[in-house]
Amino acid sequence: MNTDLSVQYFVLRGDSEATDYVVDGAFMANEKPKVKYELHCVDTYVTGNSEQDWESFHLEGIYFTSEGKWGETPYRTEIGLE
């Protein structure tokens, strides 16, 4: 189980600036199913007014169908839905 938080600040053309907040992570719901999530929030001053809003939310389910070795290299196959 993991959750990461990242903040990216960048200056757009002119004096405009924006900050992008990203929370993403994943956890194993059981031995085979995995759930991934990603949430984006943006804080910007592009229009001359301060604006904050949720930009996107992604939720993905992954199911590991099989695993094995190809020579010495381990592998896993999966099916996912976003």
Secondary structure in CASP SS format (residue, H / E / C, confidence):
PFRMAT SS
TARGET T0000
AUTHOR 0000-0000-0000
METHOD secondary structure of the structure
MODEL  1
M C 1.00
N E 1.00
T E 1.00
D E 1.00
L E 1.00
S E 1.00
V E 1.00
Q E 1.00
Y E 1.00
F E 1.00
V E 1.00
L C 1.00
R C 1.00
G C 1.00
D C 1.00
S C 1.00
E E 1.00
A E 1.00
T E 1.00
D E 1.00
Y E 1.00
V E 1.00
V E 1.00
D E 1.00
G E 1.00
A E 1.00
F E 1.00
M E 1.00
A C 1.00
N C 1.00
E C 1.00
K C 1.00
P E 1.00
K E 1.00
V E 1.00
K E 1.00
Y E 1.00
E E 1.00
L E 1.00
H E 1.00
C E 1.00
V E 1.00
D E 1.00
T E 1.00
Y C 1.00
V C 1.00
T C 1.00
G C 1.00
N C 1.00
S C 1.00
E E 1.00
Q E 1.00
D E 1.00
W E 1.00
E E 1.00
S E 1.00
F E 1.00
H E 1.00
L E 1.00
E E 1.00
G E 1.00
I E 1.00
Y E 1.00
F E 1.00
T E 1.00
S E 1.00
E E 1.00
G E 1.00
K E 1.00
W E 1.00
G C 1.00
E C 1.00
T E 1.00
P E 1.00
Y E 1.00
R E 1.00
T E 1.00
E E 1.00
I E 1.00
G E 1.00
L E 1.00
E C 1.00
END
